[in-house]
Each structure stands twice: as C-alpha cells, then as structure tokens.
C-alpha cells in the first residue's frame, strides 16, 4: 500500500494526503485479528482491536511542473525545426551552402568566445590582490 506520494525536481503531486493508517492503541499479541486489513465493499478497513476503522483514501495526481512542461515543449519544437531544416537542406543546394556557412560561423564564434573568455580571465587575475 502506498502511504504517500512526494514530488521531486520537475514533478508535482496534488491530491495526495499524508494521513497515516489508523492508530492501534495498544498492541495485543493475544488478539490475532488486531491489525488485520479487510476489504469491505470498496473500502479498506483495519481492525484496531475493538472495531474496524476506515483506511483513508486519496486520489493523487502526478504531473510535470510548469517549467518542465515548457522545457519539453521547447525541445519538441526545436526537434521539429531541425527535422524540417534537414529536409529542406537535403532538397535544396542553396540551403545546403547556407547551412555549411552557418556551421562555419558557429565554429568561429566558439573559437573567438574562448579567446575572449581567456582574455577576461587573465585581466581579472591581474586585478586580483
């Protein structure tokens, strides 16, 4: 039996309850029925030593939080754009040449950004006491 559900990073749980099972006042090993669980109709019940107590019921809902949902939507959109772009590039030589130029420009950007970062780090080291 699941006692409680808890969300984690990116996961939202609503409608869960943290109520534990009914409290059995004193454990009585001479009463073999104490603590027994039964199904009565559609209800779960536990025998507390003197009477049958209703077990609480919860109907939790588990979903992704808003940020995670937006991230997945963004990833799906990016994937679809890449697939569309790949199809267009495969069918059009001019777009293929433009794609090659974009890749070269991005590679140049990455190289230049490393130089800038290294220069900035060097300047910061010189300014540090």
Sine and cosine of phi, psi and omega as CSV:
sin_phi,cos_phi,sin_psi,cos_psi,sin_omega,cos_omega
0.00,0.00,0.69,-0.72,0.05,-1.00
-1.00,0.08,0.82,-0.58,-0.01,-1.00
-0.99,0.11,-0.66,0.75,-0.05,-1.00
-0.34,-0.94,0.47,-0.89,0.09,-1.00
-0.91,-0.41,0.68,-0.73,0.03,-1.00
-0.80,-0.60,0.66,-0.75,0.04,-1.00
-0.98,0.20,0.26,-0.97,0.07,-1.00
-0.76,-0.65,-0.29,-0.96,0.01,-1.00
-0.85,0.53,0.87,-0.50,0.03,-1.00
0.99,0.12,-0.05,1.00,-0.05,-1.00
-0.91,-0.42,0.74,-0.67,0.03,-1.00
-0.90,-0.43,0.74,-0.67,0.08,-1.00
-0.88,-0.47,0.83,-0.55,0.05,-1.00
-0.79,-0.61,0.45,-0.89,0.02,-1.00
0.99,0.17,0.10,0.99,0.04,-1.00
-1.00,0.06,0.47,-0.88,0.12,-0.99
-0.83,-0.56,0.54,-0.84,-0.03,-1.00
-0.99,-0.14,0.28,0.96,-0.03,-1.00
-0.94,0.34,0.77,-0.63,0.00,-1.00
-0.99,0.14,0.08,-1.00,0.01,-1.00
-0.91,0.42,0.31,-0.95,-0.02,-1.00
-0.84,0.55,0.55,-0.84,-0.03,-1.00
-0.99,0.16,0.78,-0.63,0.07,-1.00
-0.99,-0.15,0.92,-0.38,-0.18,-0.98
-0.82,0.58,-0.86,0.50,-0.01,-1.00
-0.73,-0.68,0.76,-0.65,0.03,-1.00
-0.94,0.35,0.77,-0.63,-0.03,-1.00
-0.79,-0.61,0.99,-0.16,-0.05,-1.00
-0.92,0.39,-0.29,0.96,0.03,-1.00
-0.99,0.12,-0.12,0.99,0.05,-1.00
-0.96,-0.29,1.00,-0.06,-0.11,-0.99
-0.92,0.38,-0.25,0.97,-0.03,-1.00
-1.00,0.03,-0.34,0.94,-0.04,-1.00
-0.87,0.50,0.78,-0.62,-0.02,-1.00
1.00,0.01,-0.09,1.00,0.01,-1.00
-0.94,0.35,0.58,-0.81,0.02,-1.00
-0.93,-0.38,0.64,-0.77,0.04,-1.00
-0.68,-0.73,0.32,-0.95,0.11,-0.99
-0.97,-0.25,0.87,-0.49,0.01,-1.00
-0.89,-0.45,0.98,-0.20,-0.13,-0.99
0.93,0.36,-0.91,-0.42,0.07,-1.00
-0.94,-0.34,0.15,0.99,-0.05,-1.00
-0.97,-0.24,0.64,-0.77,0.17,-0.99
-1.00,0.00,0.70,-0.72,0.01,-1.00
-0.72,-0.69,0.43,-0.90,0.06,-1.00
-0.81,-0.59,0.62,-0.79,0.02,-1.00
-1.00,-0.01,0.88,-0.48,-0.07,-1.00
-1.00,-0.01,0.13,0.99,0.00,-1.00
0.93,-0.38,-0.41,0.91,0.02,-1.00
-0.74,-0.67,-0.44,0.90,0.02,-1.00
-0.44,-0.90,0.28,-0.96,0.03,-1.00
-1.00,0.10,0.81,-0.59,-0.01,-1.00
-0.94,-0.33,0.66,-0.75,0.01,-1.00
-0.94,0.35,0.75,-0.66,0.13,-0.99
-0.99,0.15,0.66,-0.75,-0.03,-1.00
-0.93,0.38,0.47,-0.88,-0.02,-1.00
-0.84,-0.53,0.67,-0.75,0.07,-1.00
-0.72,-0.69,0.49,-0.87,0.04,-1.00
-0.84,-0.55,0.97,0.23,-0.06,-1.00
-0.95,0.31,0.43,-0.90,0.07,-1.00
-0.86,-0.51,0.78,-0.63,-0.01,-1.00
-0.92,-0.40,0.79,-0.62,0.00,-1.00
-0.52,-0.85,0.14,-0.99,0.07,-1.00
-0.99,0.11,0.56,-0.83,0.04,-1.00
-0.95,0.31,0.20,-0.98,-0.12,-0.99
-0.86,0.51,-0.67,0.74,-0.02,-1.00
-0.89,0.46,-0.68,0.73,0.01,-1.00
-0.92,0.40,-0.64,0.77,0.05,-1.00
-0.89,0.46,-0.67,0.74,0.02,-1.00
-0.91,0.42,-0.63,0.77,0.03,-1.00
-0.89,0.45,-0.68,0.73,0.03,-1.00
-0.91,0.42,-0.65,0.76,0.04,-1.00
-0.89,0.46,-0.68,0.73,0.04,-1.00
-0.87,0.49,-0.70,0.71,-0.01,-1.00
-0.89,0.45,-0.66,0.75,0.04,-1.00
-0.90,0.44,-0.67,0.74,0.01,-1.00
-0.89,0.45,-0.70,0.71,0.01,-1.00
-0.89,0.46,-0.66,0.75,0.02,-1.00
-0.88,0.47,-0.71,0.71,-0.01,-1.00
-0.90,0.43,-0.63,0.77,0.04,-1.00
-0.89,0.46,-0.66,0.75,0.02,-1.00
-0.90,0.43,-0.66,0.75,0.03,-1.00
-0.90,0.43,-0.68,0.74,0.03,-1.00
-0.89,0.45,-0.69,0.72,0.00,-1.00
-0.89,0.45,-0.66,0.75,0.00,-1.00
-0.88,0.48,-0.67,0.74,0.03,-1.00
-0.90,0.43,-0.70,0.71,0.00,-1.00
-0.89,0.45,-0.67,0.74,-0.01,-1.00
-0.90,0.43,-0.64,0.77,-0.02,-1.00
-0.91,0.41,-0.46,0.89,-0.09,-1.00
-0.98,-0.21,0.01,1.00,-0.07,-1.00
-0.59,-0.81,0.92,-0.39,-0.03,-1.00
-0.87,0.48,-0.56,0.83,-0.01,-1.00
-0.92,0.40,-0.65,0.76,0.03,-1.00
-0.93,0.37,-0.54,0.84,0.05,-1.00
-0.89,0.45,-0.70,0.72,0.03,-1.00
-0.89,0.45,-0.64,0.76,0.03,-1.00
-0.90,0.43,-0.63,0.78,0.01,-1.00
-0.90,0.43,-0.66,0.75,0.04,-1.00
-0.88,0.47,-0.66,0.75,0.02,-1.00
-0.90,0.43,-0.64,0.77,0.04,-1.00
-0.89,0.46,-0.71,0.71,-0.01,-1.00
-0.89,0.45,-0.64,0.77,0.04,-1.00
-0.91,0.42,-0.67,0.75,0.00,-1.00
-0.90,0.44,-0.65,0.76,0.03,-1.00
-0.91,0.41,-0.63,0.78,0.04,-1.00
-0.90,0.44,-0.69,0.72,0.04,-1.00
-0.89,0.46,-0.65,0.76,0.02,-1.00
-0.87,0.49,-0.70,0.71,0.01,-1.00
-0.88,0.48,-0.68,0.73,0.00,-1.00
-0.91,0.42,-0.73,0.68,-0.01,-1.00
-0.91,0.42,-0.61,0.80,0.00,-1.00
-0.91,0.41,-0.55,0.84,0.05,-1.00
-0.92,0.40,-0.65,0.76,0.05,-1.00
-0.88,0.47,-0.71,0.71,-0.01,-1.00
-0.89,0.45,-0.70,0.71,0.02,-1.00
-0.88,0.47,-0.67,0.74,0.01,-1.00
-0.90,0.43,-0.65,0.76,0.03,-1.00
-0.90,0.44,-0.67,0.74,0.01,-1.00
-0.90,0.43,-0.68,0.74,0.04,-1.00
-0.88,0.48,-0.65,0.76,0.01,-1.00
-0.90,0.43,-0.66,0.75,0.02,-1.00
-0.90,0.44,-0.67,0.74,0.00,-1.00
-0.90,0.43,-0.61,0.79,0.04,-1.00
-0.91,0.42,-0.60,0.80,0.01,-1.00
-0.93,0.36,-0.54,0.84,-0.04,-1.00
-0.99,0.15,-0.33,0.94,-0.04,-1.00
-0.94,0.35,0.61,-0.79,-0.01,-1.00
-0.95,0.31,0.00,0.00,0.00,0.00
